[in-house]
């Protein structure tokens, strides 16, 4: 008998290994774009070229004005409440905490990291961008709030333009350099991948006392990978009267 073919949507998730790669990229970006003279000049040139290319920047000012402490707190709190009601208290707390950590880490790094004076105009360190970190944190909270599958892919498609436009607005107004924007995104990936790894181990775990496995030491993913022993089934096989079976007994077909 032939089984009906079913199509499944690939699950979007950030693997824990992505945190290491993003952290490595963050460090290299800082060392090359901020810690070298050539990197600073290239970063400044890219910012000035972007600002000159965006002739109308009214939208950028309006967008960044909306990214305030009150609005971020309001949207983040609403996401946490909706997530807690839909997916449980732990999932809601995970999204809210992850978004807050992104913004807090960006502000601490901005005050801690030094910017060597390689240019004529000495500027304070702006790596990574706080505005982009705030929007990235909200985007991360929304991604963690969405169930895996189609909804999480839809959330990714929704938050990507928001993060990109926020980054473009900060560069167009010369508030931040491109490296500042990319640094905030990489920081969000680090925290998001770490939170997703924790989510896969705890939030999706079956409640205690209601394990789906006879052996509590075997995880659900291990059960899916563990081959099950074949069980003989009695199938009705029509054999012509003049045909002789090659073997006696129950035969298995592949």
ABEGO torsion letter per residue (X at the ends): XBBBBBBBBBBBBBBAAAAAAAAAAAAAAAAAAAABAAAAAAAAAAAAAAAAABABAAAAAAAAAABBAAAAAAAAAAAAAAAAAAAEAAAAAAAAAAAAAAAAAAAAAAAABBBBBABABBBBBAOBBAAAAAAAAAAAAAAAABBBEAAAAAAAAAAAAAAAAAAAAAAAAGABBAAAAAAAAAAAAAAAAAAAAAAAAAAABBBBGABABABAABBAAAAAABBBBBBBBBBBBBBBAABBBABBEBBBBX
